[in-house]
């Protein structure tokens, strides 16, 4: 496989190798590709979760399970979201 990169990218890769963190340019490129792959995988999972949440919301609205927006509902949702973030 041949890959073309800009001079700026090549210099950045050489700096990484020169720093001692990596032993070769190939190692830097593999790490960069692995990082991109992981980021795209996480984004795909987030998108899937969002689509599922939207589907649940649509289904709830179709059966009349809607709630009027209120300050207390807003606060409840904030608390729930914060608890989910903490795990």
C-alpha positions in Angstrom: 0.0 0.0 0.0 1.3 3.4 -0.9 0.2 6.5 1.1 0.9 10.1 0.2 1.2 12.6 3.0 2.0 16.2 3.1 5.4 17.5 4.1 4.0 18.9 7.3 2.6 15.5 8.3 5.9 13.8 7.4 7.8 16.3 9.6 5.3 15.7 12.5 5.8 12.0 12.2 9.6 12.4 12.2 9.3 14.5 15.3 7.3 11.8 17.1 9.9 9.2 16.2 12.7 11.6 17.2 11.0 12.2 20.6 11.6 8.5 21.5 7.9 7.8 22.0 7.9 5.7 18.8 10.5 3.5 17.2 9.5 4.1 13.6 7.3 6.1 11.3 5.1 3.0 10.7 4.4 2.8 14.4 3.3 6.4 14.5 1.0 5.9 11.5 -0.5 2.7 13.0 -1.2 4.5 16.2 -2.9 7.3 14.3 -5.0 4.9 12.3 -6.0 3.0 15.5 -7.0 6.3 17.1 -9.1 7.3 14.1 -10.8 3.8 14.1 -11.6 4.0 17.8 -13.0 7.5 17.4 -15.2 6.5 14.5 -16.4 3.4 16.4 -17.4 5.5 19.4 -19.2 8.0 17.2 -21.1 5.2 15.5 -22.2 3.8 18.8 -23.3 7.2 20.0 -25.3 7.7 16.7 -26.9 4.3 17.2 -27.9 5.2 20.8 -29.3 8.5 19.6 -31.4 6.9 16.9 -32.7 4.4 19.5 -33.6 7.2 21.8 -35.4 9.1 19.0 -37.3 5.9 18.1 -38.4 5.5 21.8 -39.5 9.1 21.9 -41.5 8.8 18.6 -43.2 5.6 19.9 -44.1 7.3 23.2 -45.7 10.2 21.3 -47.7 7.9 19.1 -49.3 6.3 22.1 -49.9 9.7 23.9 -47.2 9.4 26.5 -46.3 13.1 26.3 -45.5 15.5 29.1 -45.8 19.2 29.2 -42.5 21.0 29.7 -42.0 22.4 33.2 -39.2 23.6 35.4 -39.6 20.5 37.6 -39.3 18.2 34.6 -36.3 20.1 33.5 -34.6 19.7 36.9 -35.5 16.0 36.9 -33.9 15.4 33.5 -30.8 17.3 34.6 -30.4 15.1 37.7 -31.0 11.9 35.6 -28.4 13.0 33.1 -25.8 13.8 35.7 -26.4 10.4 37.4 -25.9 8.6 34.1 -22.7 10.5 33.4 -21.3 9.4 36.8 -22.1 5.8 35.9 
